[in-house]
Amino acid sequence: MPLRRHQCRSVVYRGGKNDMSLFAELKRRNVFRVGIAYGITAWLLMQVGDIVFEAIGAPAWVMQSLLVMLAAGFFVALFFAWAFELTPEGIKREQEVDRSHSITHQTGRKLNSVILVLMAVAIGYLLYDKFSTPPGPAPAGPVAAPAPSEAIDAAAQAVPAVDRQSIAVLPFENRSRLEEDEFFVAGVHDDLLTNLARIGALKVISRTSVNRYKDTQKSIPEIAAELGVATVMEGAVQRSGNTVRINVQLIDAGTDEHLWAEIFDRELTAENLFNIQSEISERIANALEATLSPQEQQRINDLPTESLAAYNAYLRGRQLMARRTSTDLEQAAREFERAVDLDPGFALAWVGVAETANLLPGYSAADPVELVRRQEEATRRALALNDQLGEAHLSLAEVHEYHDRWEEAEAAYRKAIELSPSYATAYQWYADFIVRWVRRAEESLALTRKAVELDPLSSILQLEIAEKLLLLGRFEEAEVQLERLLDMDPGFAPAFSMMGALKESTGRFDEQTEWLRKGQALDPGRIIAYMPLAGAALNLGDEERFRAVRAEVSALDDQHWMNGMLDVFENVYRANYPAALEAVRWVDAKLGRQPSFQVTFGFAQLIAGNFADARSAFELGEPRFFDRGAWPAALDQHNGLGCIFAYIMARTGDAQLGSDLLEATIAYMEDDLPTYLEHTDRFGYANCYAIRGDLERAIEAFETRVAHRHFDGWWFNMRFPWFEPLRGTPRFEAALRSIEDETARQRQRLQRAEAAPGP
């Protein structure tokens, strides 16, 4: 019985040269061509699927399912290419086709053409993906972040090479497109940043800077270069009914390639939201090879609240507080109060209550004594619930600082940084604390630059750099810094106030007034900004202008403590000392007899000639000057007070103690102070020499101060009794006349500028 063809072929495939025959048969049946064509087609389908599924927000399992199906289909395609053949009559099993009538060679040529077309499409896609710019219209508003040369202080740019373990989390996209979800999406983003800031091995850019890239057209490498990070995360949030979808992707800024991506589809509960944030934090840490300590692991896995309503109120409060206007801060305080009402065990919400209470005195007419009480109470509640919150320790530091508990305050600041090492605000406030000590002024600037490194596009931190430069006496650098900040953020009201302070330090009170008015127009409810405006009016000798400012403050809140301070200024200016003392008593009661305010009380008593009462107030306000062993620390913090306290001591029965303190203060100011600061002639050398009785040096120091235009508060200084022996001396009177002539010119120029018609 003869063998059939397929039986003969099956025998041929065994052993020796038959392997080459197998290869030839695979080639003849177009198995290789089908495999190549299928592979290219599958790859193209995956690229299209990635784009489409991302656009419609499909969950991750959809893409994964497509990949599995395409992989399985590859083997199915190879099997069909081997077992079946395309003939003019249709598809037949290969065993049923006569070799003499096979058209596999024609099918092979067609497959070659298909493969060439598919390869051309694939190559075209690769070239487009690599070299094209993402399409789409430019954003409608000024949303692109400024270049570093415009936004970041030059010294802050001089940071080490980019740390591999550094990340910027860009603002999340609101996929629901509903305006009411904007607070929620921004809050989820903010909370993730807070969580990441607790990981010591990571450098995490703060929210203020990354928020400038919302809707930006800049590429990931550009953004990373400007923020000084190695990785960038993008994400989107979609809230729909009782579900939430959060998709994130971590990108290597150097290669612009994805390190990982994930889509989280969960029921919308507070627990699920916090779990997602914890998972993302851990994935980022793993991707960047950042080791988590057990304490850090516990902190990022913490469940702050189980109440979704409380969490939503907290998120709204965080976003409102970040805007730093009087109206938004007051609304933020209400949101935080609502959050703790809904969940009294929500520690982070109590921190929000404390933080708004701390900020409100500078932005509103709220009672500062009540706010301090509220801040302290909220801080204690937060720490009792969770003592591992860096934000809570930061608020505790502010409470200690208010009560002049310096050691406790510094310990709390350091604890806040330990618990949240990427929390820029902790460095900022710690820098503001230690700047009280002159010898630590440069350290304060360095801490502020550290905060800028974590939040390089923050207007507040850029302002803090200018403030530290101003204190250090580096006026030109401070002015350049402020000009750069105003170019970056022309609507930032505090920058106008700081420019006003710079003008005051260099005796340009007319320009100071103009800058202060510009800032006031941007945020008229910020009541604290009226104080320097009133001071500028008295420096100009313009009582009418001063009364107008006083009326504005009274219209905002006639019971605010600043009304009393303005009464103090006005009555000292008019030499009505009993009325000035009455006003000081009123302010003292409003502030709750704050220790540091007692020094102001002492000044009022001194000018009024009540030396015993002045001493009592000074002993309450700064007792270290009455203890020889504490003089170095007290002088480092209040160098100008040493001579004044010495004057009071000499007139209240402690002549030797006063004499020794006077000489110690002069030695500090002559030998130590110039090593810490520039332009030290702006300080009270004339006071010290006049109190010592060295009138020649007192006049010389006063002349130098006037020549360098450091004559802010000149009218107040002239009320001190130790200047009486200088009255009538030609040089002293000539220096006074030069101030009066200069301020008169400035007053007239300002009046002309204000009377001129607008543009």
Secondary structure, DSSP 4 states (H G I P E B T S, - for coil): -PPPHHHHHHHHTSSTTHHHHHHHHHHHTTHHHHHHHHHHHHHHHHHHHHHHHHHTT--HHHHHHHHHHHHHHHHHHHHHHHHEEEETTEEEEGGGS-GGG--HHHHHHHHHHHHHHHHHHHHHHHHHHHHPPPPSPPPSSS-SPPPHHHHS-HHHH---SPPTTEEEEPPPEETT--GGGHHHHHHHHHHHHHHHTT-TT-EE--HHHHGGGTT----HHHHHHHHT-SEEEEEEEEEETTEEEEEEEEEETTTTEEEEEEEEEEE--HHHHHHHHHHHHHHHHHHTTPPPPHHHHHHHT----S-HHHHHHHHHHHHHHHT--HHHHHHHHHHHHHHHHH-TT-HHHHHHHHHHHHHGGGTS---HHHHHHHHHHHHHHHHHH-TT-HHHHHHHHHHHHHTT-HHHHHHHHHHHHHH-TT-HHHHHHHHHHHTTSGGGHHHHHHHHHHHHHHSTT-HHHHHHHHHHHHHTT-HHHHHHHHHHHHHH-TT-HHHHHHHHHHHHHTT-HHHHHHHHHHHHHH-TT-GGGHHHHHHHHHHTT-HHHHHHHHHHHHHH-TTSHHHHHHHHHHHHHTT-HHHHHHHHHHHHHHTTS-TTHHHHHHHHHHHTT-HHHHHHHHHHH-GGGGSGGGHHHHHHH-TTHHHHHHHHHHTTT-HHHHHHHHHHHHHIIIIIHHHH-S-GGGSSHHHHHHHHT-HHHHHHHHHHHHHTT--TTHHHHTTSGGGGGGTT-HHHHHHHHHHHHHHHHHHHHHHHHHHSPP-
